[in-house]
Structures are given as structure tokens and as C-alpha cells.
Amino acid sequence: MANRHLSRSIVLQTLFEWDFLNGKDVNVKEAMARNLKEFAPGLEDDVFVAFLLEQVLKKREVIDEIIEKAAPDWPIDKISVVDRNILRIGLTELLFGDRNQVPPKVAINEAIELAKTFGGENSSKFINGVLGAVYKEMGEPGKDEISKKKKIEEPVDISKLPVEKKGGALVYAKKDNNIYFAMVHDVFGYWTIAKGGIEEGENEEDATKREIKEEIGLDVNIQEKLGENQYVAKHPEQGKILKKVTYFLAESEYRELVLEESGGLDGAKWFQLSEIPELRIYNDIIPLISKAIEIISKK
């Protein structure tokens, strides 16, 4: 994910927290710092995050008036929290941003991409409609400009990167002859598998059991290894690192999930097998769930 797109995602997440609680008991600078640490360690453009967040909050009243004029059928308080904050970000960049840094079309397209990632089924169309209407009122500045090509990064030799290991488990339980899976919900709107870091001296299974206990309050029995995922991330001190996550299938008693306080997760829930296809799940998690279902069905 490009730095600027990731930056806008962090701004959106921070605005969501602030708006959801009506600005009460939310220190936006602390929330921003926490979200940067959790989801974008080592982000090179954190100055942009702080500047954009400040501008959105500074211009919010003016922006909200523009939203109400551009979408008269949708009072500001009736627009979903995610959509209205995407509009605030998009309009702030469109109307008050530096066009040499963020051309109007880029501001609109970035807002649409946020809507596709974090919004509902019709969010991107709604965002496009509102921003498009404002853009036309502005006289469509920069309409004929050609976007500069993005700089192509040098390929990373992952064999030379330091490695950070994590362990996770897809936890299942049996209740009334039904199979249930324990999933956690992150602030980006996805249901995923509970996981955490492996400390020095721990083996993968012990670390995973500890992390599941800490994250959702379950004592689990590790059964089988489901697979591994890996990705490159930026660490504030080490630079680029390779994160390797080992996933297991684990069984537990069916009991209430107790979610650990975390800036990255906002929910935990049991789901029956029939409910899984309806969930919003990361693509790299789907094969792990499929393999788990296959293993359980053979027992």
C-alpha cells in the first residue's frame, strides 16, 4: 500500500474514533500516534498524517456545510460515520489541499478507494457522487492534466531482512452439535484470526496459546498447523522487516469471548460455519479457514 494511501487510512481510523464518541474522551493526537504505531510502524510520511488530520478538524464545519449542500437528501448525522469522514478527508484535500501535491482527481480517487475498502456496498458510489458534484462546481480544475507516474521501488530481497515471528490460531468449539469459530474484528472492518508476537525463547505453539488467551480470553488446545503468511513491513528503528505468521487450528470450550483492549481490534464473536461466507475477510485468511473446515469435517 502506497504511503499516502496508508496515511489517509490512518487519518480515517482516527477520525472514526473521534466521531464515533462525539469527540468525548478522545485525544486525537494520542489516537493518531497509537494508530500509527499499531498499523503503520516506520511510516515515512507521518507528517502528512498529522497535517491532514489537523486540516480536516480545522475545516470540519465548513466541510460539513458543503456536504449538506452537495447531498441535500442526506443530513450530515444520517450519513454513516465512515462515509462522512471519508467525505471530510476528500473535500479537505479537494478544496484546501496543495494541488501540486494532490491534484483534484487524485483527491477524489483516493476517497473512492477508502470507501471501497472501509465503507458499505454503496459507499464508493455515494462518495463519488458528492465529490464529483463539488468538483464540477469548482470548474473541474486539472481535468486535462496527466498524472505523474509513480516511482517504481527496488525489489526487496526478503532473504536479507530481519524476521519478526507471530503465531495465530483459528479457534473452533462445539455446541449443540454445531461448529463455531472465534473471530476478531479489526478497525478496518475485517473479521480475522487472533494472533500475536512470539517472544524470545518461546516455541510457536506455546506463544500462540498465550496470545489467544490474552487476546480473546480462551484456553485452547493446538491441533494442527494450517499454514504460514509473510509480509514486509517497516519498523521505526530496524527499517524493513519480514513478518512471518504461523497459523494453527485450535479447539476450545464454547464460552464468552473477552476481547483484550487494543487500538487495532474492536470486536470478537463466535460464528457458525454457515455464517463464515458472509463475513468480510482478508483474502489470505480464506485458504486457512477452508483448510480448517476440511480438517474438522474429517473428524
N, C-alpha and C positions, 0 to 999 in steps of 0.2 A: 504494500500500500504506500503510495507516494506520501512524502512528509506532510504536504499541505492538506491532503485529504484526511490523513490521520489526525492532524491538528484540528480540523473542523469537527471531526468526530468527538474529540476530547472536549471542545467547546460545547457541542450539543449535549453531551453527557452531563457536563457541569450545569448548563442552563436547565436541563431537565430536573436535576436535583433541586435547584433553587426554585424553579417554578412550581414543581410538584408540592413543595412545602410552603408555597406562597411567600417565599423569601424569609420565612421564620427559621431561626436557629441554623441558618446556613451561612457560613463564611465562604464566599465564592472563591477567594484566593486559596484557602485551605483545601476546598473541594477540588479545585483545579490541580493543585500540587499533588493531591492524593491520586487523582485520575491519571495524571502524567506518570507517576511512579508505578501505578498498577498496570497501565495499558500501553505506555509508550516510554519505557526507560531509555534514556540516552537520546531522546528525540532532539534532532539538531535545530528544529525550528520552534522551540518552546516560547521564544519571544513573540512569535506570530500568534500563538495560542493566547497569551496574556493580552496582547493588543486587541485581537478580535473580540475576546470576551468583554474587555473593558468598553469597546466601542458599541457592542450590542446593548449592554446595560445602560450606557450613556444615552443612546439614541432610542431607547425602547419606546418611550411614549409617542414620539413622532412616528416610529415604525409601525406601532400598533394602530395608529390613526390611518396610516396608508393601507394597512391590511384590511381594515374595515371598509375603506372606500373601494378597494380593488375586489373585495369579496363581500358585497353588501348582504348576501344571504347567509353569511356565516359570522355572527358576532364573535369577537375575539375569545370569549370564555367558552364558546361552543366548539372551537377548533381543538383537536387533540393536543395534549401537551407537547408531543413530539413534533407534530406538523407546525404548530405556531412558532416553535423555537427554530425549526429549520427555516421558516419564512423570515424570522428575525435575523438569522445569520445571512441568508441570501440577500435580503434587502439592504442590510448594513453594507455588505460588500458591493452590491449593485449601485447604491446611491451615494455612499460616502467613502468607498474604497479608492485606492490608487489604481487607476485604470492601466497604468503601465505594468503594475504588478499583477493585478487580477482584472483582466478585460471583462466587460459585462457578460459576454456569452459564457465565459469560464465560471463566473459567479452563479449564473443560472444553472449551468450543467452540474456544478458541484452540489448545489442544493438538491437537485433532482436525484443525484446519486445517493445523497444522505437519506432522502425519502425512500428510495428503493431498498436501502439497507436496513433502516430503522423504523420506517413508517408502516402503515397498513397497506391493504391491497390497492387502494385508490389514491394513496398519498402522493405518488410521483406525478400523477395527472393533475391533482389539485395544486401542488406546488408549482408545476409548470404553467398552469393557467394563471395563477396570481402573479407570478414573477413575469410571465410573458406580457400580461396586461400592463404592468408598470413599465416594462421595457419599451413597449410601443408608445406609451405616454411620454417617455423620455426622448422619443425620436429615433429609437434603435441605434444608439451610438456604437461605433465599431463593427457594424453589421458586415462590412466587406473585408475586415481585417483577417489575415491568415494567421492562425495560431502558430507560435513557435514550436518547433519540435522539441520534445523532452530529451534531456541529456541521457544517453544510454549508460547505465552503470557498468563498471567492470564486473565480470562474473566472479562470484566468490568461491574460493577453494575451501569447501567446508571441512576438508580433512585437516586443515591447519588452524581451525578455530577452537577456542576453549569450549568445553562442553558443560552444560548445566542439565542435570538429570531430574526428572519428575516422575511421579507414579500416580496412576489414577485407576479407578475401578468402576465398571458398570455393575451396580448392586441390584440384585433381584431378591424378591421374597415371595413366599406362597401364602395365600389367604383365601379360604373358601373355594379351594380348587382352582383359583386363578393365579396367574403370574403377574407380579407388579415390579416395575423398575423405578429406582430412585434417581431422579434427575435434578440438576440445579439450573437455575435461570440466571443468566448474566445481564448486566445493564445494557448490553447491546441488543437484547431481545431474543436471545437464543437459549434453547434448552440444551444442556451439555452434560458431560460426565465429570463427577467430582474428582479433583486431583490436587497435588501439592508437591513441594520440593522434597528431594531425598537428601537427608543430612549426611555429613561425613561419618563413615563407619556403619551406616545402615544398609541393609540389603533392600532390594526393590519391594519385596512383599511386605516386610515389616514397616517400611516407610509408607507404603500405600495404606496399610491398615490404620496406621497412626493418623494419616491425613484425612481419611474418611471419617474417623472418629471425631477429629477436630472440626471438620467442615460441616458434617450433617448429623453428627451425634450417634452414628451406628457402629456397633461392633460387627465386623464382617469376617467371614472365612474365605480366603482366597482359593479359587478353584482352578482356573486355567488362565494362561496368558492369551489375550485377544490380539495383541499386535503392538506396533510402535508407530508414533508420528514424530517428525522432527521439523524444525523451522529455525531460520536465522533471525535473531533479534539484536538490538543494540543495547549494550549495558553502559551506564553513565561513566564507569571507570575503565572497564575492560574493552570497550568498543563492541565490535560484532562478536556474538557468541552463538553457538549452536545449542538449541534446547531440544532435548530428547525426552519424549514422554512414553513410558511403558504402561500399557493398559491391561487390566486383568478383569476377569469375570469373578464376582464375589457374591456370596449368599449371606443374607441377614434375616433376622426376625422382622416381621412387619410391625413397625412401631412408628410413632410420630417422629418426623424429621426435625432436628433442631439446627437451624442454619447458623453458622458462625458469622459474627459481624464482620463484614468485608465490604470495601468500596466496589468490588468487582461483581458481587453476586447480590441479587435481590429476592431470590425465592428458591424453594426446594419443595418437591412434590413427588408422590408416588403416581405412576401411570400404569394402567393395564396395557397389555400388548396391543390391543385393538386401537388404543389412543395414540400410539407412537407415530404412525404415519402422518397424523395431523399436526404434529409439532414442528416448530421451526428449529431445525438442527443444522449444525455445521456439516458441510459435505464430507470432511474427513472422519467424522464420527459415525456416519451412516454404515460403512462397512463393518465397523466394530460391533454395532448393535445387531446387524444381520448375522454375524458370526456367533454372537452370544445366543440369539434366538435358535440358531441351528444346534448349538451345543445342548441347550436346555431341552429342546424338543426330543433329543435322543435319549434323555434320561428316563 
